[in-house]
């Protein structure tokens, strides 16, 4: 029997109102470790989606302190019903790379969301996509998201705002099941892939690990990170100007950028670091 959206969706929602200040939306996303939030009016009537990229664009445009979430949100939102096949949602999230949160609407009201993490985790009462692809894996409780470090108001380079401590990485030989476990428990969307000497050889993301069930491929899923990862990723250096890094994040849609020096990984720069 096919897995339906209702079997995998997240029902405990973090939302914002269209009339809320932009800064409130940014604070909720940073504290929850989310890249986007549904925007509602009244009793959970979906009216849009707001993301960290929307916040960054708003600040680039001058950051009007009186601006509301409704003035920067995306209004044309793709939604699904609880009865939709989870395979269809996986296909949509793979097809539209920037789309990571799928709102689930029933009778005009927001009843849940589905993320790539939800699809990787699978339904709790049934064998999920993760179990079917990689075997049984027991996931620990999620690690609370780590807030970005305090940023200097005069910061000008990536090195001044990047995360450079306690970096979480995987090797090319790491099993994909382990990479999925790390992504889910740490609430990350991407992991740097490094060799023993610390040199960066790729990145592996939720999208790399979440196979599209409707792509017509008959091959089996990759077993190791090296077979699934994206090679030659876009990187920045510690001395890269913040304006250039913001361009990559805002205009090209990167969520996380590895920071390298002489090919060695020295940090990561996320949307949260920039916000």
Secondary structure, DSSP 8 states (H G I E B T S, - for coil): ---BHHHH-B-S--EEETTSBHHHHHHHHHHHT-SEEEEEETTTEEEEEEEHHHHHHHHHTT--TT-BHHHHSB-S--EE-TTSBHHHHHHHHHHSTT--EEEEEETTEEEEEEEHHHHHH--SSS--HHHHHH------------------TT--BGGGTSB-SS--EE-TTSBHHHHHHHHHHHT-SEEEEE-TTSBEEEEEEHHHHS--TTS---S---SBHHHHSEES--EE-TTSBHHHHHHHHHHH--SEEEEEETTEEEEEEEHHHH-
